């Protein structure tokens, strides 16, 4: 089982597993079966697993999203039963006894888990899932102790993302990679700031950058700035919003000037970016107060755990009242820009100064209370 959101690494692991099966090149397709959540049935799966290899030593069967689909089907099939209200306790008891008599001995998830140990040794089965089934779920319990090898592929974060990018650059360069590496650390950090947790985008950018660098030269930070101009802009926008919410007025003003004067980024876009950052902090603070952990918040907000942690801690320092005030100020600035009540550059500058000052005040007040 290969599970996790890093589908680039999952695809690499899948290719390695299939390569180990040593299927003849001209017979590989004839000895490979593929299922997804829409096409999977246990009968077809059993047939594919138990088919004799054709002019080869083994077969490969891959299943993508099958476990998640089985879980969704099971949940859907239980919904009418939950909504149905028994007319009387006696009628409910009769229906319960009939349901027990008519019910199959196992759910589809349990049937799949029960069959997996029976797969012939000549067949390699690979289950690919976005998430591991919960250990307490029907399938999680059923799979326990079945001898299934599980590999988890979380999205890398921080320094792990830098290493991930450098390793993919090395693989993309192949024999042409210089001995010191196909991508410098500074280049990987710059690219990581741009791509965030989007591993597919990261892989596409790595291939483009390695091709541009050519034979024997490592990708450098200037290559990232040249070929991914959004990277520099994205990094500056991020630095601007973080400076505002950390109460760093001078730094925020400097980043605003770099964005507006050094690129085609407009004041209207600055206001939109600040609005998005403040709303993100409000949402994460609300989810954290509701009891969600960083992992659950990250999945819901499509953010890396370290980014969730950083945002949650800052939001807690500011507090809901200050963030709500900031959000109102951003909306007022947006209205001023759209109605022409104030020059766009001046409106953006006043907003940045006002919000940074409010952040300082909020953190000082909360610190004093402690």
C-alpha positions in Angstrom: 0.0 0.0 0.0 1.3 3.4 -1.0 -0.5 6.2 0.7 -0.2 10.0 1.1 -0.6 13.3 -0.7 2.9 13.2 -2.3 1.6 11.6 -5.5 4.9 12.3 -7.3 6.9 10.2 -4.9 4.1 7.6 -5.0 4.3 7.3 -8.8 8.1 6.9 -8.4 7.7 4.1 -5.8 5.1 2.4 -8.0 7.5 2.4 -11.0 10.2 0.9 -8.9 7.9 -1.8 -7.6 6.8 -2.7 -11.1 10.4 -2.7 -12.3 11.2 -5.3 -9.6 8.5 -7.5 -11.0 10.7 -7.8 -14.2 7.9 -8.1 -16.7 9.2 -8.5 -20.2 8.9 -5.2 -22.1 6.8 -6.7 -24.8 4.5 -8.6 -22.3 4.2 -5.9 -19.6 0.8 -4.6 -20.7 -0.6 -8.1 -21.1 0.4 -8.9 -17.5 -0.8 -5.7 -15.9 -4.3 -4.9 -14.6 -5.5 -1.6 -13.3 -8.5 -0.7 -11.2 -9.8 2.6 -9.8 -12.7 3.4 -7.5 -15.2 3.4 -10.4 -14.1 0.1 -12.1 -13.3 -2.1 -9.1 -15.3 -5.1 -8.2 -14.1 -7.9 -6.0 -14.8 -10.5 -8.7 -12.8 -8.7 -11.4 -10.0 -8.1 -8.9 -9.8 -11.8 -8.0 -9.8 -12.8 -11.6 -7.0 -10.4 -12.4 -4.9 -11.6 -9.4 -5.4 -15.3 -10.1 -4.9 -15.2 -13.9 -1.8 -17.1 -15.0 1.2 -14.9 -16.1 1.4 -14.8 -19.9 5.0 -15.5 -21.1 6.3 -13.9 -17.9 7.1 -14.8 -14.3 4.5 -12.7 -12.7 1.6 -10.2 -12.9 1.0 -6.7 -11.5 -2.4 -5.4 -10.3 -2.7 -1.8 -9.3 -5.7 -0.2 -7.5 -6.0 3.5 -7.2 -8.5 5.0 -4.7 -10.3 1.7 -4.3 -10.3 1.7 -0.5 -11.7 5.3 -0.4 -14.4 4.3 -2.9 -15.4 1.3 -0.9 -15.7 3.4 2.2 -17.8 6.0 0.4 -20.1 3.3 -1.0 -20.5 1.7 2.4 -21.4 5.1 4.0 -23.9 5.9 1.2 -25.6 2.5 1.6 -26.0 3.1 5.4 -27.6 6.6 5.0 -31.2 5.4 4.2 -31.1 3.1 7.2 -30.1 6.0 9.5 -32.9 8.2 8.2 -35.6 5.5 8.4 -37.6 5.8 11.6 -39.3 2.5 12.9 -43.1 2.6 13.2 -42.8 0.6 16.4 -40.2 -1.3 18.4 -41.8 -4.6 17.4 -41.6 -3.7 13.7 -38.0 -2.5 14.1 -37.1 -5.8 15.8 -38.6 -7.8 13.0 -36.8 -5.7 10.4 -33.5 -6.1 12.4 -33.8 -9.9 12.5 -34.6 -10.0 8.7 -31.7 -7.7 8.0 -29.3 -10.0 9.9 -30.6 -13.0 8.0 -30.3 -11.3 4.6 -27.0 -9.5 5.3 -23.9 -10.7 3.6 -21.3 -12.2 5.9 -18.7 -9.5 5.2 -18.7 -5.9 4.0 -16.9 -5.2 0.7 -14.0 -3.7 2.6 -13.8 -6.8 4.8 -14.1 -9.1 1.8 -11.2 -7.3 0.1 -9.0 -7.5 3.2 -9.9 -11.2 3.7 -8.9 -12.0 0.1 -5.6 -10.2 0.0 -3.6 -12.9 1.8 -4.9 -15.4 -0.8 -3.3 -13.5 -3.7 -0.9 -15.9 -5.6 2.8 -15.2 -5.0 3.2 -14.6 -8.7 1.0 -11.5 -8.5 2.1 -8.1 -7.1 -0.8 -6.0 -5.8 -0.3 -2.3 -5.2 -3.0 -0.3 -3.4 -2.6 3.5 -4.0 -4.6 5.8 -1.7 -4.6 9.5 -0.9 -4.9 8.6 2.8 -4.3 5.6 4.9 -7.6 4.0 6.2 -8.0 4.9 9.9 -6.8 2.2 12.2 -10.2 2.0 13.8 -12.2 1.9 10.5 -13.6 -1.4 9.2 -10.9 -1.8 6.6 -8.1 -0.5 8.9 -9.0 -3.2 11.5 -9.5 -5.8 8.8 -6.1 -5.1 7.2 -4.2 -5.3 10.5 -2.0 -8.3 10.6 -2.5 -9.2 6.9 1.1 -8.9 6.0 0.6 -5.8 3.9 3.6 -3.5 3.4 2.6 0.1 3.9 4.6 3.1 2.7 3.5 6.6 3.6 4.3 9.6 1.5 3.4 12.9 3.3 4.0 16.2 1.5 7.5 17.3 2.6 7.8 20.6 4.5 10.6 23.0 5.4 14.1 21.5 5.0 12.5 18.3 3.8 11.0 20.1 0.8 14.4 21.5 0.0 15.9 18.0 0.0 12.9 16.7 -2.0 13.5 19.4 -4.7 17.3 18.8 -4.9 16.8 15.0 -5.2 14.2 15.4 -8.0 16.6 17.8 -9.8 19.4 15.2 -9.5 17.1 12.5 -10.9 16.0 14.8 -13.7 19.6 15.7 -14.6 20.7 12.0 -14.5 24.3 11.5 -15.6 24.5 15.2 -16.6 24.2 16.4 -12.9 27.4 18.0 -11.5 29.0 16.3 -8.6 27.9 19.0 -6.2 24.3 18.5 -7.0 21.8 19.5 -9.8 20.3 22.3 -7.7 21.8 24.6 -5.1 20.3 24.9 -1.7 19.4 28.6 -2.3 17.6 27.7 -5.5 15.7 24.9 -3.8 14.6 27.3 -1.0 13.5 29.9 -3.5 11.5 27.3 -5.5 10.0 25.9 -2.3 8.6 29.3 -1.4 6.9 29.4 -4.7 5.4 26.0 -5.1 4.3 25.5 -1.5 2.8 22.0 -1.1 2.0 21.5 -4.8 4.3 18.6 -5.6 3.1 18.3 -9.2 3.9 22.0 -9.9 7.2 21.5 -8.1 8.1 18.6 -10.4 7.2 20.5 -13.5 9.3 23.5 -12.4 12.3 21.2 -11.6 12.3 19.7 -15.0 12.1 23.1 -16.7 14.9 24.5 -14.5 17.2 21.5 -15.1 16.7 21.7 -18.8 17.5 25.4 -18.7 20.7 24.9 -16.7 22.0 22.4 -19.2 24.7 19.8 -18.9 27.1 20.0 -15.9 25.6 23.2 -14.3 23.5 23.3 -11.2 20.2 25.2 -11.0 20.8 28.4 -9.1 18.6 30.9 -7.4 18.9 33.4 -10.3 17.5 30.6 -12.6 14.4 30.3 -10.4 13.9 34.1 -10.5 14.4 34.2 -14.3 12.2 31.2 -15.2 9.6 31.5 -12.5 9.0 35.2 -12.1 5.9 34.4 -10.0 8.3 33.0 -7.4 9.8 36.3 -6.5 6.4 38.0 -6.5 4.9 35.3 -4.4 7.7 35.4 -1.9 7.4 39.2 -1.6 3.6 39.0 -1.1 4.1 36.4 1.6 6.8 38.5 3.3 4.5 41.6 3.1 1.5 39.8 4.7 3.7 38.2 7.4 5.4 41.5 8.2 2.0 43.2 8.6 0.6 40.5 10.9 3.8 40.5 12.9 3.5 44.3 13.4 6.8 45.0 11.5 5.8 48.4 9.9 9.1 49.3 8.3 9.6 45.9 6.8 6.0 45.8 5.5 6.4 49.3 3.9 9.6 48.1 2.2 8.0 45.0 0.8 5.0 47.0 -0.4 7.3 49.4 -2.3 9.2 46.4 -3.9 6.0 44.9 -5.0 4.4 48.0 -6.5 7.5 49.7 -7.9 9.6 46.7 -8.8 6.9 44.6 -10.6 3.5 45.0 -12.3 1.8 44.1 -9.0 -1.0 46.6 -8.5 -2.3 48.1 -5.2 -5.6 46.3 -5.7 -3.8 43.0 -5.7 -2.0 44.0 -2.5 -5.3 44.6 -0.8 -6.6 41.3 -2.0 -3.6 39.4 -0.8 -3.8 41.0 2.6 -7.5 40.2 2.8 -6.8 36.6 2.0 -4.1 36.4 4.7 -6.3 37.9 7.4 -9.2 35.6 6.4 -6.9 32.6 6.5 -5.8 33.5 10.1 -9.4 33.9 11.1 -10.4 30.6 9.7 -7.5 28.7 11.2 -8.1 30.3 14.6 -11.8 29.3 14.5 -10.9 25.7 13.5 -8.3 25.4 16.2 -10.8 26.7 18.8 -13.2 24.1 17.6 -10.7 21.4 18.5 -9.2 20.5 15.1 -5.5 19.6 15.2 -2.9 21.0 12.7 -3.2 17.9 10.5 -6.9 18.2 10.1 -6.7 21.9 9.5 -4.0 21.4 6.9 -6.1 19.0 5.0 -9.1 21.3 5.1 -7.2 24.4 4.2 -4.8 22.6 1.8 -1.7 23.8 3.7 1.4 22.2 5.0 1.4 21.3 8.7 4.3 23.7 9.5 2.4 26.6 7.8 -0.7 25.8 9.8 1.3 25.7 13.0 2.9 29.1 12.2 -0.4 30.7 11.2 -2.2 29.3 14.2 0.4 30.6 16.6 0.3 34.1 15.1 -3.5 34.1 15.1 -3.5 33.2 18.7 -1.1 36.0 19.5 -3.3 38.5 17.7 -6.7 37.2 18.9 -10.1 37.1 17.2 -11.0 40.7 18.0 -7.9 42.2 16.3 -8.2 39.9 13.3 -11.9 40.8 12.8 -10.9 44.5 13.0 -8.2 44.0 10.4 -10.7 42.2 8.2 -13.1 45.1 8.3 -10.3 47.6 7.6 -9.3 45.6 4.5 -12.8 45.5 3.3 -13.1 49.3 3.7 -9.9 49.8 1.8 -11.2 47.6 -1.0 -14.3 49.7 -1.2 -12.2 52.9 -1.3 -10.2 51.5 -4.2 -13.2 50.4 -6.2 -15.1 53.5 -5.7 -12.2 55.9 -6.3 -12.5 57.6 -2.9 -8.7 57.4 -2.4 -5.7 57.0 -4.8 -4.9 53.3 -5.0 -1.3 53.6 -3.9 -2.1 55.8 -1.0 -5.0 53.5 0.1 -2.6 50.5 0.1 0.1 52.3 2.0 -2.4 53.5 4.7 -3.8 50.1 5.0 -0.4 48.5 5.6 0.5 51.0 8.2 -2.8 50.8 10.0 -2.8 47.0 10.1 0.8 46.7 11.3 0.1 49.2 14.1 -3.1 47.3 15.1 -1.1 44.0 15.2 1.5 45.6 17.6 -1.3 46.9 19.8 -3.1 43.6 19.9 0.0 41.6 20.8 1.0 44.1 23.5 -2.5 43.9 25.0 -2.6 40.1 25.1 0.9 40.0 26.5 -0.1 42.4 29.3 -3.1 40.2 30.2 -0.9 37.2 30.7 
